[in-house]
Amino acid sequence: MRYSRLFIPTVKEVPADAETISHRLMIRAALMRRVASGTYTYLPLGWRSLLKIIAIVREEMNRAGAQEIIVPSLQPKELWDKTGRSVDYGPTMFSLEDRHGRMNVLGPTAEEVFTTLVAGEIKSYKQLPVNLYQITPKFRDEFRPRFGPVRSREFIMKDAYSFDADPESLDKSYKAMYDAYCRIYKRCGLEYVIVEAESGEMGGSGSHQFTVPCESGEDTIVYTEDGSYAANLEKAAVDPLPKQKPKARVPPPEDVHTPNIGSIEAVCEFLKTKPKEMIKTLIVSTPDFMFEVEKERAKELAKHDGRDAVVKRGWDRESFAILLRGDHELNPEKLTQVLGGKNFEPADEPTIEKVTGARVGFAGPMEIADKLSKMIIDHAIAAMAVGVTGANKTDYHTKNVVPGRDFPLEGDNVVVADIRNAEEGDTNNGKKLLFKKGIEVGQVFKLGTKYSEKLGAKFLNENGVEKPCLMGCYGIGVNRILASAIELGNDENGIIWPISIAPFEVLITSVNQDDEKVAQAAEDIYQQLLSAGIDVLLDDRPLRGGVKFKDADLIGIPVRVTVGRKSVAEGNVEIKLRSQAQSRKISLTKAADEAVDLVESLKEQLKT
């Protein structure tokens, strides 16, 4: 390809809205352009890299036995209602009504469509296992798109779905995908770590996340120094803190007037205490939109099967009290697991006032357990000797509150569990936890029968008994691989690409394009590399050498051949790797062969 004919509008300015290195360089190096918040147009260089990533993903998926299909991004909302995920995703999912009044969604993923397909085609265990995948755009209405393609509203994703007859077969399918992912990221030149993860809206019993460690990542990896444990922050389990013993007999609870003081910080300042001595009581409910979506179906069920059936199916709003230490943060994923997969949101003011009898900001755990579906208490609260909390009375807080004495730590609707984020100083299995940032580039899930039961993906086993398929789900963020590679490979001048996903493998820079001998020498090397099957870009623009060199550094092609008037007169060219500072002279007659050898060497390094 000739630079003069290629659309590569590089820019010097750093985009004002670009927060990460990869985002800045993808704009400056003309890989993409912003269309609107969270949506991007990929220009020729960016699309060439994406196509190379897609080719690697496709090759490894096919090698692992998966079969590629394509399903629509525009999907009937009724499929998502059947699984309840229209509620789980809520406003994150794009919804639209067609001209006939039917509701549709733009798929953020495709479990429902794939499962429905299999439900109509698979009848016998003899047809299993099967693993189907696609590589297509997906859509999520992110509240705050950021970091360029790392958190965007439209993105390219490879999603695969396996269907198996028994747990042993599912384990094999899961392992095949796990191994394929390792090969994919290695071939793409990424350094990655594998951590335990929560399944989130996907559901299921087991999951691993593939993460690229980098300072600009939005995910947090939690791990032990010896490598015996690693998880993302949503999954990271912490050891319970040791039970504290009071220094002396704790007097009865005492209400203290705290007028218009509701925040942890303000209460601590007023009462001369510390956040770690506060008991934070959060009142949450199942979300209103869940009830709105399901209320018509709930009415029908209540009509035929009674009110108890509505509650059993989760179509009734429930309220919960969540107890955390004042200096700890709630982990929403851990809480979701404790709630059996139910979504939740902060309760509205009327609900809080009904439960506590007080204005928002003065909730406490005393004498409210019977008004709630559950009281869920973090381990750190159960370990406290004494604390300060809301008094369930407007403008009052209570001192000398003893967990287990003044509010229950056990009971039919009381649960003590790990529901907070891990933090510095925590341990897992007695080992200190460490933290680092990273970008999630893929995740694998064991879904079990969550979707197959609801959507009828069943088969007859060898005994003629009908069973639901056991499913796995396997996603890769193609755009995120691109961004991660740039986060790992860059310097002050621009991108340093892995050879496997670089837009081009070799860049020939013709410094004095107006010199006929220089232009011809560059053309000869260009034609030789094309004949050798090398992906090569010839910079034949009639520009100064300094401009060309800056662009060469910016777009980061791995192997660079520089052809100039002086070197050609000496019968040489200069050749260098983008990752190295020094160039070396090579005879004109050997330049193409040397470039080919360097390309092959770089590719070989990705295999070792």
Disulfide bonds with the S-S distance in Angstrom:
none
